[in-house]
Amino acid sequence: MNLKDKINNDLKDAMKSGDKIRLQTIRSIRALILEFEKSGTGKQLTPEEEVSMLTTAAKKRKESIEQFRNAGREELAKQEEAELEIIMSYLPKQLTEVEILSEVKRLASDLEVSSKDGFAKLMPAVMKELKGKADGKTVRSIVENFLS
C-alpha cells in the first residue's frame, strides 16, 4: 500500500475516532500529497519522494518545537511533538547512533576516507545511503566526530 492509500485510510479512522491532532496531522500530509499531484509535472509520487516529503514535514515540526520552547509556549510545543510522532510513524524506522556510526565506518572504508579532508566526499555518500532513516544533524555530527 502506497502512502496516499495509507493516509486516506488513516484519515477515515481518525475521523471516526475523533482524535483531532491525528486528524489535523494526517490532513496536512494529505495536503502535501495533493499539492505534489496538482503541481503539473504529471509524475507519480515515488517512495523516495514520499520519504523526502515526510522528512521535510518532520523537520518543520522539530524546528517549531524548538521555537515554541524558546518562547515559553510549552502547550504548543507539546502539540507539535504529538504531530511529529504521527509523522514519524509513516517514515522508515530511524537508525540509532550506533547503527549510523557503523554505516559511516563502512562507507569511509569503501571510499578510503580517513581524515577531515574527506568530509566533502563522505557526507553526501552517507546521506544518500541513510536518506529518511536518520536525521541530517545527527549524521553530520557523527561523521565529523568519526573523521576527527
C-alpha positions as CSV (number, residue, x, y, z in Angstrom):
1,M,0.0,0.0,0.0
2,N,1.4,3.3,-1.0
3,L,1.5,6.4,1.2
4,K,-1.6,8.0,-0.4
5,D,-3.8,5.0,0.2
6,K,-2.5,4.6,3.8
7,I,-3.1,8.3,4.5
8,N,-6.7,8.1,3.1
9,N,-7.4,5.0,5.3
10,D,-5.9,6.6,8.4
11,L,-7.8,9.8,7.7
12,K,-11.1,7.9,7.8
13,D,-10.0,6.1,11.0
14,A,-9.0,9.5,12.6
15,M,-12.4,11.0,11.7
16,K,-14.2,8.0,13.3
17,S,-12.1,8.1,16.4
18,G,-12.4,11.9,16.9
19,D,-8.6,12.3,17.5
20,K,-8.2,15.9,16.5
21,I,-4.4,16.1,16.5
22,R,-4.1,12.9,14.4
23,L,-6.8,14.2,12.0
24,Q,-5.1,17.5,11.6
25,T,-1.7,16.0,11.0
26,I,-2.9,13.4,8.5
27,R,-4.8,16.2,6.7
28,S,-1.6,18.2,6.4
29,I,0.3,15.2,5.0
30,R,-2.6,14.6,2.6
31,A,-2.4,18.2,1.5
32,L,1.3,17.8,0.7
33,I,0.5,14.7,-1.4
34,L,-2.3,16.6,-3.3
35,E,-0.1,19.6,-3.8
36,F,2.5,17.3,-5.4
37,E,-0.1,15.7,-7.6
38,K,-1.5,19.0,-8.7
39,S,1.9,20.5,-9.4
40,G,1.5,19.8,-13.1
41,T,4.6,17.7,-13.5
42,G,2.5,14.6,-14.3
43,K,4.8,12.5,-12.2
44,Q,3.7,9.7,-9.8
45,L,4.8,10.0,-6.2
46,T,7.8,7.7,-5.8
47,P,8.7,6.1,-2.4
48,E,11.8,8.4,-2.3
49,E,9.7,11.5,-2.8
50,E,7.3,10.2,-0.1
51,V,10.2,9.9,2.3
52,S,11.5,13.3,1.3
53,M,8.1,14.9,1.8
54,L,7.6,13.4,5.2
55,T,11.2,14.2,6.3
56,T,10.6,17.8,5.4
57,A,7.3,17.9,7.4
58,A,9.1,16.3,10.4
59,K,11.9,18.8,10.2
60,K,9.4,21.7,10.3
61,R,7.8,20.2,13.4
62,K,11.2,19.8,15.1
63,E,12.1,23.5,14.3
64,S,8.6,24.6,15.6
65,I,9.1,22.6,18.9
66,E,12.4,24.4,19.4
67,Q,11.0,27.8,18.7
68,F,7.9,27.3,21.0
69,R,10.1,26.1,23.8
70,N,12.4,29.1,23.5
71,A,9.3,31.3,23.6
72,G,8.0,29.5,26.7
73,R,5.0,28.1,24.8
74,E,5.0,24.6,26.2
75,E,1.4,23.7,25.2
76,L,2.2,24.5,21.5
77,A,5.5,22.5,21.7
78,K,3.6,19.5,23.1
79,Q,1.1,19.7,20.2
80,E,4.0,19.8,17.7
81,E,5.6,16.8,19.4
82,A,2.3,14.9,19.0
83,E,2.2,15.8,15.3
84,L,5.9,14.9,14.9
85,E,5.2,11.4,16.4
86,I,2.4,10.8,14.0
87,I,4.6,11.9,11.0
88,M,7.4,9.7,12.2
89,S,5.1,6.7,12.2
90,Y,5.0,7.0,8.4
91,L,8.7,7.3,8.0
92,P,11.1,4.2,7.9
93,K,12.5,3.2,11.3
94,Q,15.1,5.7,12.4
95,L,18.6,4.4,13.0
96,T,20.4,4.6,16.3
97,E,23.6,6.5,16.6
98,V,25.5,3.2,16.8
99,E,23.9,2.0,13.6
100,I,24.7,5.3,11.9
101,L,28.3,5.1,13.0
102,S,28.7,1.6,11.6
103,E,27.3,2.8,8.2
104,V,29.7,5.8,8.4
105,K,32.7,3.4,9.1
106,R,31.6,1.1,6.2
107,L,31.3,3.9,3.7
108,A,34.5,5.6,4.9
109,S,36.4,2.4,4.2
110,D,34.7,1.9,0.8
111,L,35.6,5.5,-0.2
112,E,39.0,5.3,1.5
113,V,38.3,8.4,3.6
114,S,40.1,8.8,7.0
115,S,40.7,12.5,7.6
116,K,38.7,15.7,7.8
117,D,39.7,16.4,4.2
118,G,37.4,13.6,3.1
119,F,34.3,15.1,4.7
120,A,33.0,16.5,1.4
121,K,33.3,13.1,-0.2
122,L,31.9,11.0,2.7
123,M,29.0,13.2,3.9
124,P,27.0,13.1,0.6
125,A,27.5,9.3,0.3
126,V,26.3,8.7,3.9
127,M,23.2,11.0,3.4
128,K,22.3,9.2,0.2
129,E,22.6,5.8,2.0
130,L,20.6,6.9,5.1
131,K,18.0,9.2,3.4
132,G,14.9,9.1,5.5
133,K,16.5,6.7,8.1
134,A,18.4,9.3,10.1
135,D,18.3,13.0,11.0
136,G,20.8,15.0,9.0
137,K,22.2,16.9,12.0
138,T,22.9,13.7,13.8
139,V,24.6,12.2,10.8
140,R,26.7,15.3,10.3
141,S,27.9,15.3,13.9
142,I,28.7,11.5,13.8
143,V,30.7,12.0,10.5
144,E,32.6,14.9,11.9
145,N,33.5,13.0,15.1
146,F,34.5,10.0,13.1
147,L,36.8,12.0,10.9
148,S,38.5,14.0,13.7
